[in-house]
Amino acid sequence: MRPFATALRKAGAADGLAVARLRYAIRGWNGELRSPLADARWALAQLAERFPGVPVAIVGHSMGGRTGLYVADHDNVRAVVALAPWIEPGDPVAQLAGRHVLIAHGVDDRMTSPANSEAYAERASAVAESVGYIGVAHEAHSMMKRAAIWHDLACGFVLGVLYDKSPEESVRPDATNVLAQALAGRRSLVV
């Protein structure tokens, strides 16, 4: 996620965006332990203490995307960008109430399920402020083939939600249309 942190810092510098990265203390989800959730909740508490009342956007890949979706109920969280998230059919959506959510998944991903992500986005749309789902064509779990589009989606969504930036102000021209639709809560988009 280092390239995403760098892209977010660069894109949000003029607006005062602070970027923090989290490294989990324990590897893996670990069944009912859901190990990353304690670390993510700790990090959100630290951010709230350091930046009281400042809105937060979470950007995570794979298990990090799932973790971000699970901890979206923190008071300061306004947006979650879940990139190729590991989603299971029973994952909850109630914690997304009032949040803006973008789920982007490579259509060729064989590590995590694009179909599960799309179904989750549909369920989440009943409670979230907005939910966009974007299938990234010709892309797998690594997000390496079309890295620029992943960065545009993450940065543009974060800046759109936190700073009300239009896609034309924050991303390359080939991503503006799909990002505008995702910010408006359209699902089943392909880029």
N, C-alpha and C positions, 0 to 999 in steps of 0.2 A: 504493500500500500504506500510505500515511500513516494512513487511517482504521483500518486493522487494527492498526497500531502503537499508536495511541491507545487503541483498544478493549482490546488486550492489556495495556497499561500500567495502565489503569483496573481491569480484571478481576483482574489479578495483583498489584496494589500491596500488598495486605495480606499476601501470601505472599512478598514480596521478589522478584518476577519482574523481571528486567532485560530490556529490549527494545532490540535494535540493528537498524538498517536498513542495507542494502547497496545501493550504487549501482555498477553495473558500469563498469569502465574502458573497455571496448569494447562497442559495441552488437552484438547479434545472436549467434546460436549459431555461425555461421561454419563450418559443415561439420565436418570432422575436428578443427578447432581447438578447438571447444567452448569458446569464449572465456569464458563466465561461470563455468566450473568453477574456473579459477585464482583468480578473485576470491573465490568462495565458500570455497574451501579456505584462502585467506589470512585471510579474516574468521573462520573457525572456529579457526584457529591463534591469532589475536589474542584471541579470547574465551577460549580455553583458557589462554592466558598470564595474562590479567587475572583470570579466575575459575577457577582450577585445580580440576579434578574436578567442576565444576558441570554438571549435565545440560542439554542444549540441545534445543529444539524449533525446527524450521525451518518457516516459513510462507511460501509463495510462490505467485504467480499466473502462469499461462501458462508462459513460458520460465522464470520463477522457480520454479514448481512442478517443472518438469522438472529444473532445476538442483538443487533441494533433494533430489529423489529420487536423483540421481547421486552427491551428496556425503554421503549418509546413513551411509556407512561410517566417518566420523570417530568416534573413540573416545567423544566426549562426546554425540553425537547419540542421543537416545532416541525422538524423534518427528518425523514430517514431515507437514505439512498441505499438500497440493497442490491448489490451487484452479484449476479449469478448465485443468489442465496441458496443455502441448503434449507429447503422447506419440506416439512412432513405434513400429510393431510390433516392431522389434528392440531396443528399449531394455532394458538389463539390469535384473535384480531381485536378483541375489546380494548386492549391497551393502546390502540392506534386512534382512539376517539379524538377528534379535533386536530389530528396531525396530518401533514402533507407527506405522501409516500411515493417514491419512485422505485419500481422494481425493474431492473434491466437484466436480461438473460440471453446469452448466446444461444441461437437456435440449434447449433450443433453440439451443445454441451452434453457430455456423457458422464460427468462426475456428479452433477446435481441436475434436478429435473426442471426444465423450462415449463413443462405442463403443470407441475406442482406450483411453481411461482405464479403462473397465469391464473390458476384456480384460486390461489391465496389472494391475489390482487382483486379478483372478483368478489370474494367474501369480505375483504377489508373495505371495499368501497361502500359497504353498508354503514360503516362507523367512522371512517376517516374523513377529514376535511376534503382531501382529494387523494386519488390513487391513480398513478400512471403506470402502465406496464409496456415495456418496449422489448421486443425481440431483436437482438442484434444479429443480422444475417452474416453467414460465413464466419462465425465466431464460436469458439469453444470456451471451456472453463477458465483457461489461462488469461483471457482478455488481451492477448498479445498481437493478434493479427490486425486488429483495428483499434489500437490503443488510443488514438486521438479521439475517436467517437466516444469511448468510455469516459475519457477525461472531460470532454465537452458535456456529456450528460450529467455527470456528477457535479462539476463546477457550476454549470448553468442552472441546475435545479437548486443547489444550495444558495446561490446568489439570487435566484428568482424568489425563493421563499423568504430568506432572511433579509434581503435588501430590496425586494421588489424590482429587481433588474429584469429587463426584457431579454429574451434570448438574443436579439440583435446586438445587445450591449455586451454579451458575455461569451458567446460561442461563435465558431466558424459558420459561414453561411449554409453549408450543407447540413447542419444540425439544428438550425433555428426552427424550422417548421415542426419537426417531431418533438422538440423540447417544448415549444409553445403548447402543443397538444397535451403533452405529459403534465405540464404545470396546470393545465385546465382540467386534469383528471381523466383524460381519455386513456382507455386501455386497448390492448391488442394492436399496438403500433409496431411497425417494423422499420428499422433503419439499416 
